[in-house]
Amino acid sequence: MVFPLPPSSDIDWDNMDPTRPHLGRGHVEATFHAATGTWTKPRWVESPYLSIHGLAPCLQYGQQVFEGLKGKSPKRTKGGVNPRANSSVLASPQTAFRGPNDEVYIFRPRDHARRMARSSAAVCMPALEEEFFLECVRKAVAGNTEILPPHGSNASLYIRPFLLGSGPQFAPIPPNEFTFAVFVAPLYAYLGTQALDALILDEFDRAAPKGTGAVKVGGNYAPVMPWSIRARQQGYGMTLHLDSLTHTEIDEFSTSAFVGIIDENGERTVVVTDSKNIIESFTSDSCVALARSLGWKVEKRPILYTELGKFTEVIAAGSAAALVPIRSITRPSTGDKFVFESTNPCCAELSKMLSDYQRGMTEDVFGWRYRVEADGIAPCD
């Protein structure tokens, strides 16, 4: 069998509806049995539906965690790079995509495996061994390469691994069975690629101090939905959260990490928060590493709300959201509005560097890129 398969001709790659994903040939599942303390071998499942008992803790008590990986193809036309492609579409933290010679890569998969292990521990679920996680992700990507977007597409392949407490019971304690699954689907950067206006939420706190803000559990996201909808109705494409204890420090955007840029006469400084109540962002971490390679200064520290006026640019950095430049940040409770650089030169430079890195167009000096084969996965040399 040819590997990878060519992109499907049945998909309109320029007009995909994120509410109706193309799920390809199937997904991967594995089951953990507490009685034996072992996982079953990863199995291929053609149906897009899971068989979960109605009394499973994942449904009753929210015992579930997930990861977000994204894959895509280099943006090329017959003459080279697609001139219509916005580089920020490509700037995601972990990717499985077609390289220049039709290779398939995944970006920073071990980091995602480790983060999922931390999330699992936070809600009393068994951690997956890194190699097991990698094999399940590889199997899901390798079995669905026909939905890996073509070179000229603005789309990417999004990879969604998740772990559920699936054994039925009423008691809010760990069940005797857990289900791990990996789905993939082509997706655009769902927040788009143009600069967005952001709204600070003072009426809602995303995460309690010493709570679950630093792990990827579904319960962190659903409560934000009504506030995000309200913000969009008011013309804001993104919401920003301050720390829940004092409302004086920047935490993160609802779906992305906060990255601030200070440009003083060409001397650039990247500022990211060291808050313990936010999810570790590999997009942000990748940008920091690339910024250092450019000779830019990097500061990882608490970011005061009162510092917003010092930033030349602000970037929202996330997996499904990619790198999104922020045009302005508004706080209705104080009447403050901060406006940032309209051309976003630093965001554009970091986006291009990261996209080139992910696509195999530059040397893998950080050891982030893994190559997917039909029967294995290994770091690039």
KEKE-3310 file (N, C-alpha, C; in steps of 0.2 Angstrom, whole numbers, plus 5000, padded with zeros to 4 digits):
npx = (5004:5003:5012:5014:4996:4988:4981:4963:4951:4939:4936:4933:4946:4947:4936:4930:4920:4921:4912:4907:4917:4929:4932:4940:4946:4945:4948:4959:4959:4961:4961:4961:4963:4959:4960:4971:4980:4985:4986:4976:4981:4984:4969:4962:4948:4934:4921:4915:4910:4910:4909:4902:4897:4882:4884:4897:4911:4917:4906:4897:4905:4915:4927:4940:4953:4962:4972:4979:4985:4992:4992:4998:5000:5014:5013:5011:5012:5012:5022:5030:5030:5014:5006:4995:4994:4994:5007:5004:4995:5002:5008:5008:5009:5012:5014:5008:5012:5014:5030:5043:5046:5035:5035:5029:5027:5027:5025:5034:5029:5032:5032:5019:5014:5019:5013:5000:5001:5003:4991:4982:4985:4980:4967:4965:4968:4975:4992:4998:5012:5025:5030:5019:5009:5014:5014:5000:4996:5003:4998:4985:4987:4994:4985:4976:4980:4975:4967:4975:4980:4982:4997:4994:4984:4976:4973:4975:4980:4972:4975:4968:4970:4962:4958:4947:4937:4929:4923:4907:4899:4892:4899:4910:4924:4939:4936:4935:4939:4946:4946:4956:4958:4961:4958:4958:4957:4955:4958:4955:4965:4955:4952:4955:4967:4969:4972:4965:4953:4953:4945:4945:4939:4931:4921:4921:4930:4943:4950:4953:4964:4977:4970:4963:4968:4980:4980:4974:4959:4942:4932:4938:4935:4922:4914:4918:4912:4899:4903:4913:4905:4896:4906:4910:4898:4899:4909:4922:4935:4942:4945:4952:4960:4963:4973:4965:4965:4969:4966:4976:4986:4992:4985:4981:4974:4958:4959:4972:4990:4997:5008:5019:5027:5040:5047:5060:5067:5072:5078:5072:5061:5054:5040:5034:5022:5024:5015:5007:4994:4990:4989:5003:5011:5016:5017:5020:5032:5040:5040:5048:5060:5064:5065:5075:5085:5086:5092:5085:5079:5072:5060:5053:5040:5030:5017:5011:4995:4995:5006:5002:5002:5015:5018:5023:5018:5006:5003:4992:4995:4992:4987:4976:4972:4984:4996:4991:4989:4986:4975:4970:4966:4953:4946:4932:4927:4936:4937:4948:4958:4970:4980:4989:5004:5000:5005:5012:5025:5035:5027:5024:5037:5041:5031:5033:5046:5043:5034:5042:5051:5043:5038:5049:5058:5070:5084:5083:5086:5082:5077:5063:5055:5047:5047:5034:5031:5023:5024:5030:5038:5050:5063:5068:5084)
npy = (4994:5011:5024:5040:5041:5050:5066:5066:5068:5070:5080:5097:5107:5120:5124:5120:5114:5117:5112:5100:5089:5080:5063:5053:5037:5030:5028:5027:5016:5011:5001:5002:4991:4990:4979:4972:4981:4985:4990:4987:4982:4994:4997:4997:5007:5008:5015:5031:5032:5030:5017:5019:5017:5024:5028:5031:5038:5048:5054:5057:5064:5071:5066:5066:5069:5078:5080:5091:5091:5096:5094:5097:5102:5108:5124:5126:5130:5127:5136:5137:5144:5146:5161:5166:5161:5163:5164:5162:5152:5140:5140:5130:5120:5106:5095:5085:5082:5084:5084:5092:5082:5074:5068:5063:5071:5073:5085:5089:5077:5070:5079:5082:5070:5069:5080:5076:5065:5072:5078:5068:5062:5072:5070:5058:5046:5033:5035:5036:5027:5035:5029:5021:5031:5038:5028:5025:5038:5039:5028:5032:5044:5038:5029:5038:5046:5051:5061:5071:5087:5094:5101:5114:5119:5128:5122:5111:5095:5090:5083:5073:5066:5058:5054:5044:5041:5026:5015:5009:5017:5023:5030:5043:5039:5032:5022:5005:5004:5012:5022:5026:5036:5041:5053:5060:5074:5085:5103:5121:5134:5139:5151:5159:5170:5183:5198:5200:5207:5208:5203:5207:5197:5201:5196:5183:5169:5159:5148:5142:5147:5135:5125:5116:5123:5121:5110:5099:5097:5094:5101:5114:5121:5121:5130:5142:5144:5152:5165:5167:5167:5178:5188:5187:5191:5205:5209:5204:5194:5185:5180:5186:5181:5186:5183:5173:5176:5189:5197:5205:5201:5194:5179:5169:5168:5162:5151:5150:5153:5168:5179:5192:5206:5216:5230:5239:5251:5241:5232:5217:5210:5195:5191:5180:5172:5165:5159:5147:5143:5140:5131:5122:5128:5123:5129:5142:5140:5135:5147:5155:5148:5149:5163:5166:5160:5170:5180:5188:5195:5186:5184:5176:5177:5184:5193:5209:5216:5230:5232:5230:5241:5243:5234:5231:5222:5209:5191:5178:5161:5145:5128:5123:5135:5142:5154:5169:5186:5200:5213:5223:5225:5225:5231:5232:5235:5244:5253:5253:5252:5244:5246:5238:5235:5236:5230:5219:5213:5205:5194:5189:5185:5175:5166:5162:5156:5146:5138:5134:5127:5116:5110:5104:5111:5117:5114:5102:5107:5107:5095:5092:5087:5073:5059:5050:5034:5021:5010:5014:5027:5040:5050:5064:5064)
npz = (5000:4996:5004:5011:5008:4994:4995:4998:4985:4987:4996:4999:5000:5002:5008:5022:5035:5052:5061:5055:5054:5044:5046:5041:5038:5051:5069:5083:5097:5114:5129:5147:5160:5177:5185:5180:5178:5166:5148:5134:5117:5105:5095:5079:5074:5064:5065:5070:5082:5100:5112:5126:5143:5150:5164:5166:5173:5166:5159:5170:5180:5174:5172:5162:5151:5138:5123:5111:5095:5079:5062:5045:5028:5018:5011:4995:4978:4960:4957:4969:4985:4991:4988:4994:5006:5024:5035:5049:5050:5050:5062:5074:5089:5089:5076:5063:5047:5029:5022:5012:5002:5003:5015:5031:5046:5064:5077:5091:5099:5111:5121:5122:5126:5139:5145:5144:5153:5165:5166:5167:5179:5188:5188:5193:5184:5175:5169:5152:5145:5137:5124:5121:5119:5108:5098:5097:5092:5081:5073:5071:5063:5052:5047:5041:5031:5019:5022:5026:5023:5006:4998:4993:5001:5014:5026:5040:5048:5062:5077:5090:5104:5118:5135:5145:5159:5159:5165:5172:5186:5201:5212:5215:5212:5206:5191:5186:5173:5159:5144:5130:5116:5099:5088:5071:5061:5047:5048:5048:5055:5068:5074:5064:5054:5055:5064:5080:5091:5108:5124:5141:5154:5168:5175:5176:5182:5175:5181:5197:5210:5213:5208:5194:5183:5176:5169:5155:5156:5151:5158:5160:5149:5144:5153:5149:5137:5136:5139:5129:5118:5121:5120:5107:5101:5104:5096:5099:5096:5105:5122:5137:5152:5168:5183:5195:5209:5212:5201:5195:5187:5171:5165:5154:5137:5133:5125:5122:5124:5132:5124:5125:5116:5116:5108:5106:5098:5088:5097:5103:5115:5122:5131:5143:5154:5170:5177:5188:5186:5173:5157:5151:5137:5121:5110:5113:5120:5110:5102:5111:5111:5098:5097:5105:5098:5088:5094:5102:5118:5132:5144:5157:5168:5181:5174:5175:5174:5172:5164:5151:5142:5138:5129:5112:5103:5104:5106:5103:5107:5102:5100:5091:5087:5082:5079:5083:5080:5091:5090:5099:5117:5128:5143:5150:5163:5168:5158:5151:5136:5126:5112:5099:5088:5071:5060:5065:5065:5072:5076:5063:5059:5068:5066:5053:5054:5063:5055:5044:5051:5056:5044:5039:5032:5037:5047:5061:5075:5088:5091:5089:5079:5073:5063:5054:5049:5039:5048:5060:5071:5073:5079:5069:5061)
capx = (5000:5006:5012:5007:4991:4987:4975:4957:4948:4932:4936:4934:4951:4947:4929:4929:4916:4923:4906:4906:4924:4930:4936:4944:4945:4944:4952:4962:4957:4964:4957:4965:4959:4962:4962:4977:4985:4988:4982:4976:4985:4980:4965:4959:4940:4931:4916:4917:4907:4913:4904:4903:4892:4879:4886:4904:4913:4918:4900:4894:4909:4920:4934:4942:4958:4963:4978:4978:4990:4989:4996:4997:5005:5017:5009:5015:5009:5017:5028:5033:5026:5007:5006:4989:4995:4996:5011:5002:4991:5006:5012:5005:5015:5014:5011:5009:5011:5018:5036:5044:5046:5029:5036:5024:5030:5024:5030:5035:5024:5034:5030:5011:5013:5021:5008:4994:5002:5001:4983:4979:4986:4976:4960:4965:4968:4982:4996:5001:5019:5026:5030:5012:5005:5017:5011:4993:4995:5006:4993:4979:4989:4996:4979:4971:4984:4971:4964:4981:4978:4987:5002:4992:4979:4977:4971:4980:4977:4972:4975:4964:4970:4959:4957:4941:4935:4924:4919:4901:4898:4889:4903:4915:4930:4942:4932:4939:4941:4948:4947:4960:4956:4965:4954:4961:4952:4958:4955:4958:4966:4948:4952:4957:4974:4970:4973:4959:4952:4952:4941:4946:4934:4932:4915:4922:4937:4944:4953:4954:4971:4978:4965:4965:4970:4986:4979:4969:4953:4936:4929:4941:4933:4914:4911:4920:4908:4894:4907:4916:4899:4895:4912:4910:4893:4901:4914:4929:4937:4946:4944:4959:4959:4968:4973:4958:4965:4969:4964:4981:4991:4989:4986:4981:4968:4954:4961:4979:4995:4999:5015:5020:5033:5043:5052:5063:5072:5075:5080:5066:5060:5048:5038:5028:5020:5026:5009:5006:4987:4989:4992:5009:5010:5022:5018:5023:5038:5043:5042:5053:5066:5066:5066:5082:5090:5087:5096:5080:5079:5066:5058:5047:5039:5023:5015:5006:4990:4997:5011:5000:5003:5022:5019:5022:5014:5003:5001:4989:4998:4989:4988:4971:4972:4990:4999:4986:4991:4980:4975:4968:4964:4949:4944:4926:4926:4940:4937:4955:4959:4977:4981:4996:5007:4995:5008:5014:5032:5038:5022:5025:5044:5041:5026:5037:5051:5040:5031:5047:5054:5038:5038:5055:5062:5076:5087:5080:5092:5079:5075:5056:5052:5047:5044:5029:5031:5018:5025:5034:5039:5056:5065:5072:5091)
capy = (5000:5017:5028:5042:5041:5057:5069:5064:5072:5071:5085:5103:5109:5127:5126:5115:5117:5114:5108:5094:5086:5074:5059:5048:5030:5028:5031:5022:5015:5006:5000:5000:4987:4991:4973:4969:4986:4985:4993:4983:4984:4999:4994:5002:5007:5012:5019:5037:5033:5026:5013:5021:5016:5030:5029:5031:5044:5054:5058:5060:5068:5075:5062:5065:5074:5078:5084:5094:5091:5098:5092:5101:5102:5114:5128:5127:5130:5125:5140:5138:5145:5149:5168:5168:5158:5167:5160:5160:5146:5135:5140:5126:5117:5099:5094:5079:5085:5082:5088:5094:5076:5070:5064:5064:5073:5076:5090:5088:5073:5068:5084:5081:5064:5071:5084:5072:5061:5076:5080:5061:5061:5077:5068:5051:5042:5030:5038:5032:5027:5039:5025:5019:5037:5039:5023:5027:5044:5037:5023:5036:5048:5034:5026:5043:5051:5054:5068:5076:5092:5095:5106:5121:5120:5132:5118:5106:5089:5091:5076:5074:5061:5059:5048:5044:5036:5023:5010:5012:5017:5029:5033:5047:5037:5030:5016:4999:5004:5018:5022:5031:5036:5046:5055:5065:5078:5091:5109:5127:5138:5140:5158:5163:5172:5190:5201:5200:5211:5203:5206:5204:5195:5202:5193:5175:5166:5152:5143:5143:5145:5128:5121:5112:5127:5119:5103:5100:5094:5097:5106:5120:5124:5122:5135:5148:5145:5157:5171:5168:5168:5185:5192:5187:5196:5211:5211:5202:5187:5182:5183:5185:5180:5188:5178:5173:5178:5197:5201:5210:5198:5191:5172:5167:5168:5156:5145:5151:5157:5175:5181:5199:5208:5223:5231:5246:5252:5235:5227:5214:5206:5191:5191:5175:5172:5159:5157:5140:5141:5140:5126:5123:5129:5121:5134:5148:5137:5135:5154:5157:5145:5153:5170:5166:5159:5176:5185:5192:5193:5182:5185:5172:5180:5187:5199:5213:5219:5237:5232:5229:5247:5243:5229:5233:5217:5203:5186:5172:5155:5139:5122:5123:5142:5144:5161:5174:5193:5203:5220:5227:5222:5230:5229:5236:5237:5250:5258:5253:5249:5244:5245:5236:5236:5234:5225:5212:5210:5199:5188:5186:5182:5169:5161:5159:5152:5140:5134:5131:5121:5111:5107:5101:5116:5119:5109:5101:5108:5106:5088:5092:5084:5066:5056:5045:5029:5016:5005:5016:5034:5041:5057:5066:5065)
capz = (5000:4995:5010:5013:5002:4992:4998:4995:4980:4989:5001:4996:5005:5004:5011:5027:5040:5058:5064:5052:5052:5040:5050:5037:5038:5057:5074:5087:5104:5119:5135:5153:5165:5183:5188:5178:5178:5159:5142:5128:5111:5101:5090:5074:5074:5059:5067:5073:5089:5106:5116:5133:5147:5152:5170:5166:5177:5161:5158:5176:5184:5170:5172:5156:5149:5131:5120:5104:5090:5073:5056:5039:5022:5016:5007:4989:4972:4955:4957:4975:4991:4990:4990:4998:5013:5029:5039:5055:5050:5051:5068:5079:5093:5088:5070:5058:5040:5023:5021:5005:4998:5005:5022:5036:5052:5070:5080:5098:5102:5117:5126:5123:5130:5146:5147:5145:5159:5171:5166:5169:5187:5191:5189:5195:5179:5173:5164:5146:5143:5131:5118:5119:5117:5102:5094:5096:5088:5074:5070:5069:5058:5047:5044:5038:5027:5013:5025:5027:5017:5000:4998:4992:5006:5020:5031:5043:5051:5069:5081:5096:5109:5124:5140:5148:5164:5156:5168:5175:5193:5204:5216:5212:5213:5199:5189:5184:5166:5156:5137:5127:5109:5095:5082:5067:5056:5044:5051:5048:5061:5069:5075:5058:5054:5055:5070:5083:5097:5114:5129:5147:5158:5175:5179:5176:5183:5172:5185:5204:5212:5216:5205:5188:5177:5173:5166:5150:5157:5147:5162:5160:5143:5144:5157:5146:5131:5136:5139:5122:5113:5122:5118:5099:5099:5105:5092:5101:5094:5110:5129:5141:5159:5173:5189:5199:5216:5213:5195:5193:5183:5165:5165:5147:5133:5134:5121:5120:5129:5131:5122:5124:5113:5117:5103:5108:5093:5086:5102:5105:5121:5122:5138:5144:5161:5174:5181:5189:5185:5166:5153:5148:5130:5117:5105:5117:5122:5103:5100:5115:5109:5091:5098:5108:5092:5084:5098:5106:5125:5134:5151:5159:5175:5182:5169:5178:5170:5171:5159:5144:5138:5136:5123:5105:5100:5109:5102:5106:5104:5104:5095:5086:5086:5079:5081:5081:5082:5095:5088:5105:5122:5131:5149:5151:5170:5170:5153:5147:5129:5124:5105:5097:5082:5067:5055:5068:5061:5076:5075:5056:5059:5072:5062:5047:5057:5066:5050:5041:5055:5056:5037:5037:5028:5041:5051:5067:5080:5094:5092:5090:5074:5072:5056:5054:5044:5040:5053:5065:5072:5075:5079:5063:5062)
cpx = (5004:5006:5016:5002:4990:4981:4968:4954:4941:4931:4937:4939:4950:4940:4927:4925:4918:4918:4905:4913:4924:4935:4940:4942:4943:4948:4955:4960:4961:4961:4962:4960:4963:4964:4969:4983:4988:4983:4982:4980:4981:4976:4962:4951:4938:4925:4918:4914:4910:4907:4906:4897:4889:4881:4893:4906:4915:4912:4897:4898:4915:4927:4937:4948:4959:4970:4975:4984:4988:4994:4994:5002:5008:5013:5012:5010:5014:5023:5032:5028:5019:5007:5001:4990:4997:5000:5009:4998:4995:5009:5009:5011:5017:5010:5012:5007:5015:5024:5037:5044:5040:5030:5030:5028:5025:5028:5029:5030:5026:5032:5022:5010:5014:5016:5001:4995:5000:4994:4980:4979:4982:4969:4960:4964:4975:4986:4998:5008:5020:5026:5023:5008:5008:5014:5004:4992:4998:5001:4987:4981:4991:4990:4974:4975:4981:4968:4969:4981:4984:4992:4999:4986:4981:4975:4977:4976:4978:4971:4973:4965:4966:4958:4951:4940:4929:4920:4913:4901:4895:4894:4908:4922:4933:4938:4937:4941:4942:4949:4951:4959:4960:4961:4959:4956:4956:4954:4959:4960:4959:4947:4954:4965:4975:4970:4966:4959:4950:4949:4943:4940:4935:4926:4916:4929:4938:4946:4954:4961:4972:4973:4967:4966:4976:4986:4974:4963:4947:4933:4932:4938:4926:4912:4913:4916:4903:4898:4910:4910:4897:4900:4911:4904:4894:4907:4921:4930:4940:4945:4951:4957:4965:4968:4967:4959:4965:4967:4969:4986:4988:4990:4986:4974:4964:4956:4969:4983:4996:5006:5015:5027:5034:5048:5054:5069:5076:5077:5073:5066:5054:5046:5033:5028:5023:5021:5008:4999:4985:4992:4998:5008:5016:5022:5022:5031:5043:5045:5048:5060:5069:5068:5074:5087:5091:5091:5091:5081:5072:5066:5052:5046:5032:5022:5009:5001:4992:5003:5009:5002:5010:5023:5018:5017:5012:5001:4998:4992:4995:4989:4983:4971:4978:4992:4994:4988:4985:4981:4974:4966:4960:4946:4938:4925:4930:4940:4944:4954:4966:4977:4988:4997:5002:4999:5011:5020:5035:5033:5024:5032:5044:5036:5030:5042:5049:5037:5036:5050:5049:5038:5044:5059:5068:5078:5084:5085:5089:5077:5067:5053:5053:5044:5040:5030:5025:5018:5029:5035:5046:5058:5069:5080:5093)
cpy = (5006:5021:5034:5042:5049:5060:5067:5070:5073:5077:5092:5107:5116:5129:5120:5118:5113:5111:5102:5091:5080:5069:5054:5041:5027:5031:5025:5022:5010:5006:4998:4997:4988:4985:4970:4975:4987:4988:4987:4985:4989:4996:4999:5001:5011:5017:5025:5038:5028:5023:5014:5020:5023:5032:5030:5038:5050:5058:5061:5065:5072:5072:5061:5071:5073:5082:5087:5094:5093:5096:5096:5100:5108:5118:5130:5127:5127:5129:5141:5139:5148:5156:5170:5165:5162:5162:5158:5154:5140:5134:5137:5122:5110:5097:5087:5082:5083:5087:5089:5088:5071:5065:5066:5065:5074:5080:5090:5083:5070:5073:5084:5075:5065:5075:5080:5067:5065:5077:5074:5061:5066:5075:5060:5046:5039:5034:5033:5032:5031:5035:5023:5025:5038:5034:5024:5033:5042:5033:5027:5041:5044:5031:5031:5048:5054:5060:5072:5080:5092:5100:5113:5123:5124:5128:5114:5100:5090:5084:5077:5067:5063:5053:5049:5039:5033:5018:5012:5011:5023:5033:5037:5045:5034:5023:5010:4999:5011:5017:5027:5030:5042:5047:5060:5068:5084:5098:5115:5130:5141:5148:5162:5165:5179:5192:5201:5205:5207:5207:5203:5203:5196:5198:5186:5174:5160:5147:5146:5142:5138:5123:5117:5117:5125:5113:5104:5095:5098:5102:5113:5124:5126:5128:5142:5150:5151:5164:5172:5170:5176:5189:5193:5192:5203:5213:5208:5195:5183:5185:5181:5185:5182:5183:5179:5176:5186:5200:5206:5207:5194:5183:5170:5168:5162:5150:5145:5154:5164:5176:5188:5201:5215:5225:5238:5247:5246:5230:5224:5210:5202:5190:5186:5174:5165:5157:5150:5138:5141:5133:5127:5123:5128:5126:5140:5146:5137:5142:5156:5154:5148:5160:5171:5165:5165:5181:5189:5190:5190:5183:5181:5174:5182:5193:5203:5216:5226:5237:5231:5235:5247:5238:5232:5228:5212:5198:5181:5166:5149:5134:5123:5131:5145:5150:5166:5181:5196:5210:5225:5222:5227:5227:5234:5239:5243:5255:5258:5250:5250:5242:5243:5236:5233:5229:5219:5209:5204:5193:5185:5182:5175:5164:5158:5154:5145:5135:5131:5126:5115:5107:5104:5105:5119:5113:5108:5101:5107:5099:5088:5088:5077:5064:5050:5041:5025:5011:5007:5024:5035:5048:5058:5066:5072)
cpz = (5000:5002:5009:5007:5000:4995:4994:4991:4982:4994:4998:5002:5007:5007:5016:5033:5047:5062:5061:5049:5048:5044:5047:5038:5045:5063:5078:5094:5108:5125:5141:5158:5172:5186:5186:5178:5171:5154:5137:5122:5108:5095:5085:5074:5069:5061:5071:5080:5094:5109:5123:5137:5150:5159:5171:5169:5172:5159:5164:5180:5180:5170:5165:5155:5141:5129:5113:5100:5084:5068:5050:5034:5021:5011:5001:4983:4967:4955:4963:4981:4989:4992:4994:5005:5018:5034:5046:5056:5052:5058:5074:5083:5091:5081:5067:5051:5035:5022:5014:5000:5000:5011:5026:5043:5058:5074:5088:5102:5109:5123:5127:5127:5137:5149:5149:5152:5165:5172:5169:5177:5191:5193:5190:5190:5177:5168:5158:5146:5137:5124:5116:5116:5110:5097:5092:5091:5081:5070:5067:5063:5051:5043:5041:5034:5021:5016:5027:5021:5012:5002:4998:4997:5012:5027:5034:5046:5059:5072:5088:5100:5115:5128:5144:5154:5162:5159:5172:5183:5195:5208:5213:5214:5207:5198:5188:5177:5163:5148:5134:5120:5106:5089:5078:5063:5053:5047:5049:5055:5063:5071:5069:5059:5054:5062:5073:5089:5103:5120:5136:5151:5165:5179:5179:5177:5179:5176:5192:5206:5215:5213:5199:5182:5173:5169:5160:5151:5154:5152:5163:5154:5142:5147:5153:5140:5131:5136:5132:5117:5114:5119:5110:5097:5100:5101:5094:5099:5099:5117:5132:5148:5163:5179:5193:5206:5217:5207:5193:5189:5177:5166:5158:5144:5134:5130:5119:5125:5127:5129:5121:5121:5114:5112:5104:5103:5090:5091:5105:5111:5121:5129:5139:5151:5164:5178:5182:5188:5177:5163:5150:5140:5126:5112:5107:5118:5115:5101:5104:5113:5102:5092:5101:5102:5088:5088:5102:5114:5127:5142:5152:5167:5175:5177:5172:5172:5168:5166:5152:5139:5136:5130:5116:5101:5105:5104:5106:5103:5107:5098:5089:5083:5082:5082:5079:5084:5086:5093:5094:5110:5126:5138:5151:5158:5172:5164:5149:5141:5127:5116:5103:5090:5077:5061:5058:5065:5065:5076:5068:5056:5062:5069:5057:5049:5059:5060:5046:5044:5055:5050:5035:5032:5031:5045:5058:5073:5087:5096:5093:5085:5073:5066:5057:5048:5044:5046:5059:5065:5075:5075:5072:5065:5061)
residu = (MET:VAL:PHE:PRO:LEU:PRO:PRO:SER:SER:ASP:ILE:ASP:TRP:ASP:ASN:MET:ASP:PRO:THR:ARG:PRO:HIS:LEU:GLY:ARG:GLY:HIS:VAL:GLU:ALA:THR:PHE:HIS:ALA:ALA:THR:GLY:THR:TRP:THR:LYS:PRO:ARG:TRP:VAL:GLU:SER:PRO:TYR:LEU:SER:ILE:HIS:GLY:LEU:ALA:PRO:CYS:LEU:GLN:TYR:GLY:GLN:GLN:VAL:PHE:GLU:GLY:LEU:LYS:GLY:LYS:SER:PRO:LYS:ARG:THR:LYS:GLY:GLY:VAL:ASN:PRO:ARG:ALA:ASN:SER:SER:VAL:LEU:ALA:SER:PRO:GLN:THR:ALA:PHE:ARG:GLY:PRO:ASN:ASP:GLU:VAL:TYR:ILE:PHE:ARG:PRO:ARG:ASP:HIS:ALA:ARG:ARG:MET:ALA:ARG:SER:SER:ALA:ALA:VAL:CYS:MET:PRO:ALA:LEU:GLU:GLU:GLU:PHE:PHE:LEU:GLU:CYS:VAL:ARG:LYS:ALA:VAL:ALA:GLY:ASN:THR:GLU:ILE:LEU:PRO:PRO:HIS:GLY:SER:ASN:ALA:SER:LEU:TYR:ILE:ARG:PRO:PHE:LEU:LEU:GLY:SER:GLY:PRO:GLN:PHE:ALA:PRO:ILE:PRO:PRO:ASN:GLU:PHE:THR:PHE:ALA:VAL:PHE:VAL:ALA:PRO:LEU:TYR:ALA:TYR:LEU:GLY:THR:GLN:ALA:LEU:ASP:ALA:LEU:ILE:LEU:ASP:GLU:PHE:ASP:ARG:ALA:ALA:PRO:LYS:GLY:THR:GLY:ALA:VAL:LYS:VAL:GLY:GLY:ASN:TYR:ALA:PRO:VAL:MET:PRO:TRP:SER:ILE:ARG:ALA:ARG:GLN:GLN:GLY:TYR:GLY:MET:THR:LEU:HIS:LEU:ASP:SER:LEU:THR:HIS:THR:GLU:ILE:ASP:GLU:PHE:SER:THR:SER:ALA:PHE:VAL:GLY:ILE:ILE:ASP:GLU:ASN:GLY:GLU:ARG:THR:VAL:VAL:VAL:THR:ASP:SER:LYS:ASN:ILE:ILE:GLU:SER:PHE:THR:SER:ASP:SER:CYS:VAL:ALA:LEU:ALA:ARG:SER:LEU:GLY:TRP:LYS:VAL:GLU:LYS:ARG:PRO:ILE:LEU:TYR:THR:GLU:LEU:GLY:LYS:PHE:THR:GLU:VAL:ILE:ALA:ALA:GLY:SER:ALA:ALA:ALA:LEU:VAL:PRO:ILE:ARG:SER:ILE:THR:ARG:PRO:SER:THR:GLY:ASP:LYS:PHE:VAL:PHE:GLU:SER:THR:ASN:PRO:CYS:CYS:ALA:GLU:LEU:SER:LYS:MET:LEU:SER:ASP:TYR:GLN:ARG:GLY:MET:THR:GLU:ASP:VAL:PHE:GLY:TRP:ARG:TYR:ARG:VAL:GLU:ALA:ASP:GLY:ILE:ALA:PRO:CYS:ASP)
# end
